[in-house]
Structures are given as C-alpha cells and as structure tokens.
Amino acid sequence: MPRALVTGTAGFIGFHLARALLDAGWEVAGFDGMTDYYDVTLKQRRHQILLQKPGFTATEAMLEQAGAVRDFAARVAPDVIVHLAAQAGVRYSLEQPRAYLDANVIGTFEVMEAAREAGVRHLLMASTSSVYGAETALPYRETQKADTPLTIYAATKKANEAMGHAWAHLHGLPVTMFRFFTVYGPWGRPDMALFKFTRAILEGEPVDIYNHGEMWRDFTYVDDLVRGIVGLIDAVPPLPDTGTEPVPGDTLSPVAPFRIVNIGNGESVKLIDFVEAIEAATGRPALRNLMEMQTGDVPRTWADASLLRALTGSAPATPVAEGVARFVAWYREYYRV
Ligand SMILES: NC(=O)c1ccc[n+]([C@@H]2O[C@H](COP(=O)([O-])OP(=O)(O)OC[C@H]3O[C@@H](n4cnc5c(N)ncnc54)[C@H](O)[C@@H]3O)[C@@H](O)[C@H]2O)c1
C-alpha cells in the first residue's frame, strides 16, 4: 500500500487531501501542530473524521521544532511527502510576520530534511498565487518571474520555492511546488472570505468588500484542487539530462528535478458575483460594506492552469455557484443554522 506523510492534515486542504488518499487506498500519516490561528475545534473535528478511517495515523507537533518531522518521517517511512502545514493568510502576516518565518521557512526546512533522510520518491509542497505579487500580466503563468511579493506571507512562500529548488538540485530529490489559487469548499477556513461572508449574511451583519468591489479572484473548489494534487503525485519531475520530453509550458529546472505548477480554476470571478452566489445559496441579501483596498492585497488573481492539465489530464472546473452552494450546505449543517 502506498504511504504518504501529509503535513497540515487538521487544516482545510490537508484534511481533504488525506481523506481522498485514504479513500484511494493510501496509508496516510498526518502531522499537524493544531495552532490556534483559528478555531482549534474545527481542526480537531477534521482529525476525528480522518481517525475513523483505516490507514490514518497522526502526530501533533510543530514543524519548526528541530527533529520533530524528521523523527516522524523516519518512523513512518513514507513513499511521498505532501507539505501543506503553514502559517497561511495574507492579512495576519501584516500583524505577526515572525510566525511566518518560523512555520514557513524553518518549518519547511525541517520537512525538506525529513524528505531527504527518508529518501522519498517525491516531495510536494504548497506555495501560493500570492507569489505573483505585483505581476500584472494575466492570467498568471508559472514562467513569470514573480519576484515582487507584497507580503511576508508571499515572501516566505517564494523562499520555499527557492529552497525546494536548491534541495532538489543538491540531493536529486524530486520536488513539485504547487501555487494554489483561493481555495474554498466545505470544512473551509474561518479567516477566508467565503466563511466570513456566509456567517455575516446568515447573522444579518454587513460584509466587508474591499477595493469597493473592484476585486477578482480565481476561486478553486477544494475537490478539484485535491484531484490536481493527487494527479501531480505521480508526475514526478525527472532528473535533468535523462532525455525526458518536457510537456508544453513545462517549468522543469535545467539543473534539478523540480517544477512549479499552478492549481487554479482558470477563471477570474468578480467579488460582487461571488457575494451574489452566497446570497443565492443562503437565500438572504448581503449588507455590503464597501471598503478601501487592503495593504498587501492584490486586485486580481487568475491562473493559467494549462501546465496542470498537460501533466495530469485535467484541471479545476467547478463553477462558483455550485461550489458555494456546497459550502453553504455544509456550513448550515455544521453550525445548525
Ligand atoms: N486555502 C487557500 O486558499 C490557500 C491558497 C494558497 C496557498 N495555500 C497554502 O496551502 C496550505 C494549506 O492551507 P489551508 O488553507 O489548508 O490552511 P490551514 O490553516 O487550514 O491548514 C494549515 C495547517 O497547518 C497547521 N500548522 C500551521 N503552522 C504550523 C506549524 N508551525 N507546525 C505544525 N503545524 C502547523 C495548522 O494547525 C493547520 O491545521 C498552506 O501551505 C497555505 O499556505 C492555501
């Protein structure tokens, strides 16, 4: 049975990925520090669901605790590591920048060491669309320079991409970096727009709409994203000079078994249309509180997902109305509202 070590399994995306891998017959060893960045009960509930499935084991520790992931990986002996645990969130990085350095820079280094020592066949790690920063050419392609990050969150993720490349080069360790675009769906993150908007609309509170609604996001439904991750697990970047034909638009490094792949829906949706989808799903009107643009934020994201499609044969496609309706149904059941 193939075995994956997944970090961040109590988190939104890690939970969905672990569940999909377990359902596909994998053994999954989860690693999560259960940080209190948001409601820990939600994280515990996600882990409880995973623990009911055969093949799931979990450990609770911090990434940056020296040796913690490495010892766990030595015990588990995984075939692959998918590293999703991180200090996420654009806004919080303005208040607590150091948390990002600890979790994302030191923590990711520990994960890379664990992967090297365990000799995994593939290390896959989460980056973000935020690394495109001030880039204006749309849709975003992986080949753009992306060297203008606007927050420490984006900067630490950009650092992770560079660190991953160096480790792939030095140790011949195949590394894939994902750039995720605004992921949403059931069991989602309470600090993200869909969660906050749904709660506010159901409670009759105003929703904060930044940049007076002149905002667009490439919203990616979590099941689509997980399908992309699972597909990429088998798309192991080859060592250089092995005669492997790159696929069109490939980002393969000339000196390392390393590539970067966008995982996005390939559609840029206006925030107001997103709010309207929540109104339709809840059957309630939103009280719109139009606000200025937030520091560190970008007005628009939009993924070119053609590399993902070339590597895995498919790309995210769930329409926002459908994904939002599924989230709202989950939210109402979970919170009994
Ligand atoms: N959700 C999105 O829209 C999105 C977009 C781009 C990138 N990402 C990236 O995807 C990954 C998963 O994001 P998510 O939305 O599931 O976030 P999440 O916050 O729900 O999950 C992250 C998990 O990591 C754990 N964690 C955080 N810091 C830790 C530490 N120092 N040690 C051990 N565990 C720690 C948390 O307890 C949490 O369960 C992250 O790397 C994030 O940066 C997410």
The ligand as an SDF file (V2000), in Angstrom:
LIG
                    3D

 44 48  0  0  0  0  0  0  0  0999 V2000
   -6.5870   27.9430    1.3100 N   0  0  0  0  0  0  0  0  0  0  0  0
   -6.0870   28.6650    0.3080 C   0  0  0  0  0  0  0  0  0  0  0  0
   -6.8020   29.3840   -0.3950 O   0  0  0  0  0  0  0  0  0  0  0  0
   -4.6010   28.6250    0.0130 C   0  0  0  0  0  0  0  0  0  0  0  0
   -4.1330   29.3930   -1.0720 C   0  0  0  0  0  0  0  0  0  0  0  0
   -2.7730   29.3580   -1.3650 C   0  0  0  0  0  0  0  0  0  0  0  0
   -1.9240   28.5790   -0.6310 C   0  0  0  0  0  0  0  0  0  0  0  0
   -2.4030   27.8580    0.4250 N   0  0  0  0  0  0  0  0  0  0  0  0
   -1.4380   27.0350    1.1760 C   0  0  0  0  0  0  0  0  0  0  0  0
   -1.9830   25.7310    1.2960 O   0  0  0  0  0  0  0  0  0  0  0  0
   -1.5620   25.1480    2.5230 C   0  0  0  0  0  0  0  0  0  0  0  0
   -2.7680   24.6650    3.2950 C   0  0  0  0  0  0  0  0  0  0  0  0
   -3.6150   25.7700    3.5790 O   0  0  0  0  0  0  0  0  0  0  0  0
   -5.0090   25.6360    4.3150 P   0  0  0  0  0  0  0  0  0  0  0  0
   -5.9390   26.5950    3.6600 O   0  0  0  0  0  0  0  0  0  0  0  0
   -5.3930   24.2110    4.4430 O   0  0  0  0  0  0  0  0  0  0  0  0
   -4.6180   26.2470    5.7470 O   0  0  0  0  0  0  0  0  0  0  0  0
   -4.9700   25.7580    7.2320 P   0  0  0  0  0  0  0  0  0  0  0  0
   -4.5270   26.8770    8.1240 O   0  0  0  0  0  0  0  0  0  0  0  0
   -6.3960   25.3290    7.3120 O   0  0  0  0  0  0  0  0  0  0  0  0
   -4.0500   24.4990    7.4230 O   0  0  0  0  0  0  0  0  0  0  0  0
   -2.7070   24.5640    7.8320 C   0  0  0  0  0  0  0  0  0  0  0  0
   -2.4830   23.5770    8.9590 C   0  0  0  0  0  0  0  0  0  0  0  0
   -1.1090   23.6730    9.3290 O   0  0  0  0  0  0  0  0  0  0  0  0
   -1.0090   23.6380   10.7310 C   0  0  0  0  0  0  0  0  0  0  0  0
    0.1660   24.4450   11.1160 N   0  0  0  0  0  0  0  0  0  0  0  0
    0.3270   25.7800   10.9630 C   0  0  0  0  0  0  0  0  0  0  0  0
    1.5280   26.1610   11.4250 N   0  0  0  0  0  0  0  0  0  0  0  0
    2.1250   25.0240   11.8910 C   0  0  0  0  0  0  0  0  0  0  0  0
    3.3830   24.7620   12.4830 C   0  0  0  0  0  0  0  0  0  0  0  0
    4.2600   25.7460   12.6950 N   0  0  0  0  0  0  0  0  0  0  0  0
    3.6770   23.4890   12.8270 N   0  0  0  0  0  0  0  0  0  0  0  0
    2.7940   22.4790   12.6070 C   0  0  0  0  0  0  0  0  0  0  0  0
    1.5840   22.6790   12.0650 N   0  0  0  0  0  0  0  0  0  0  0  0
    1.2560   23.9370   11.6950 C   0  0  0  0  0  0  0  0  0  0  0  0
   -2.2810   24.2580   11.2780 C   0  0  0  0  0  0  0  0  0  0  0  0
   -2.6150   23.7730   12.5740 O   0  0  0  0  0  0  0  0  0  0  0  0
   -3.3120   23.8650   10.2100 C   0  0  0  0  0  0  0  0  0  0  0  0
   -4.0520   22.7380   10.6090 O   0  0  0  0  0  0  0  0  0  0  0  0
   -0.7320   26.2130    3.2280 C   0  0  0  0  0  0  0  0  0  0  0  0
    0.6160   25.9680    2.9480 O   0  0  0  0  0  0  0  0  0  0  0  0
   -1.1910   27.5010    2.5910 C   0  0  0  0  0  0  0  0  0  0  0  0
   -0.2130   28.4970    2.6630 O   0  0  0  0  0  0  0  0  0  0  0  0
   -3.7220   27.8660    0.7580 C   0  0  0  0  0  0  0  0  0  0  0  0
  1  2  1  0
  2  3  2  0
  2  4  1  0
  4  5  1  0
  4 44  2  0
  5  6  2  0
  6  7  1  0
  7  8  2  0
  8  9  1  0
  8 44  1  0
  9 10  1  0
  9 42  1  0
 10 11  1  0
 11 12  1  0
 11 40  1  0
 12 13  1  0
 13 14  1  0
 14 15  2  0
 14 16  1  0
 14 17  1  0
 17 18  1  0
 18 19  2  0
 18 20  1  0
 18 21  1  0
 21 22  1  0
 22 23  1  0
 23 24  1  0
 23 38  1  0
 24 25  1  0
 25 26  1  0
 25 36  1  0
 26 27  1  0
 26 35  1  0
 27 28  2  0
 28 29  1  0
 29 30  1  0
 29 35  2  0
 30 31  1  0
 30 32  2  0
 32 33  1  0
 33 34  2  0
 34 35  1  0
 36 37  1  0
 36 38  1  0
 38 39  1  0
 40 41  1  0
 40 42  1  0
 42 43  1  0
M  CHG  2   8   1  16  -1
M  END
$$$$
